[in-house]
């Protein structure tokens, strides 16, 4: 596929008002499309209500005989995060200047009669930019406003207010983002990295599980490791400065190294209690989460050739007590409880990326792999997309044309067979759907349709699944026989608002109704998948995979599965 060059103006939704205000069943009833919060303001705020015309929701205000009212949206972080703001001249955290987009204006979908005021404000309430419009129309209009981002470097809030006496409806608030002049393959990676980076807290050195949560409320250990690896990979591309990657590696490693462990295992989720991080009560010490974190950090240290950190991480891994982490049949247990004492009854018995990744961690820790047969070898349970790709976030060996000697499966063939099933699913199950007509796919694991809980979908799931988790498009991109076709799918997603400047929406249904939630798990999958796809499609070195070859701990673990493999 020829690369797409030239600066382009694209739209990033701040708020579409798609669900009722304060709808506790949906994140969008409490938070914006950026994962930030919002609030009604003014003496007439009680007159500002949510309405729907049957197809779309909107904010409606009738201020006849009432004072002004409006809506305030945070553009970066939550209202309580007073040290977080958005630089409109450099929208992406960590990213170098040549890869930076600029926010050059906004649009507002509106109708009605009255006076409307728009403002950008700093965290201390200083007005940094403002504009007004007089309206007199019963038809929806998209008003466009422009500004110079060079003078808007510390913006916290975007506000719209209606003057007393106004009767107005507001359907959507969107930012206009000028994307940099870089090849499309790089831009996809940078956008996915920017989404993940928005979840990182430089203050604490962790990644929050959701953008709508405060740092320290529920932070993700595995996603923190993946973010660190992604940052170090970005540094090899020149997208991030090396010194920034070094700082993130050291800060994150210091935070997680100080955590209490259980049998050497790390918790999946953290919470700050006072000045210290501890396991988030009610969540487990996870074998898989621990494996994802240490694989990520070992590769991050190798990417930066940080021998001291690499050796310290390997020493910590070797203290994991795998002797107590097996069931009677020899399978690796999935977790210990939040007290670190009671083991889960569940074990990794089925053939999947999850099972193999914990076996690889045991190989790093002990120098051996338990010789136990995995059920259903050659097909991940229910055909769940991410389950076939987890191991290949880190290792190149599972993309060779050889069968591994532990499970006896040719992973590349199995993964490509599942990819073919994924691509045909909606055309077979929902042939009249928009997803089928556009060739969209991605049955995987992520947030539910309204953001509730975690759902796990696959091509073998019961019933006809309607929900797509598009991170699978990028996770599987590096094994697609035609990488250019993946970018065509991504371009179509972008054209339908499913791939905005701050990364993919969390999910969308067969009719393209989307949930623009920012979750760490999907963001990390997207970002690492985008990196491997970029390397394969451009012919550039895949430094994550090279690091896996150069890192003695990962190299020796991989030899347990591929004793004669020489990927490079």
Secondary structure, DSSP 8 states (H G I E B T S, - for coil): -----S-EEEEEEEE---S-TT-TTSGGGTB-TTS-BEEEESTTGGGEEEEE-SS-EEEEEE-TTS--EEEEEESSS-TT-TT--B-TTS-SSSB-GGG--EEEEEEEEEEEEEEEEEEEE-TT--EEEEEEEEEEEEEEEEEEEE--GGG-SSB-EEEEEE-TT-EEEEEEEEEEEEE-S--HHHHHHHHHHHHHHTTEETTTTEEESBTTS-TTTSEEHHHHHHHHHHHHHHHHHTSB-HHHHHHHHHHHHHHHHTS--BTTB-BSEEEEETTEEEE-TT--EEHHHHHHHHHHHHHHHHHTT-HHHHHHHHHHHTT--GGGSB-TTS-BB-EE-TTS-SB-S-B--BSSHHHHHHHHHHHHHHS-------BTTTS-GGGBGGGGTGGGGT-SGGGSSSB-TTT--BHHHHHHHHHHHHHHHHHHH-TTSHHHHHT-----EEE-TTS-SEEE-BTTSSS---EE-THHHHHTGGG-S-HHHHHHHHHHHHHTTSEETTEE-SEEETT--EE---BHHHHHHHHHHHHHHHHHHHT---HHHHHHHH-HHHHHHHHHH-TT----
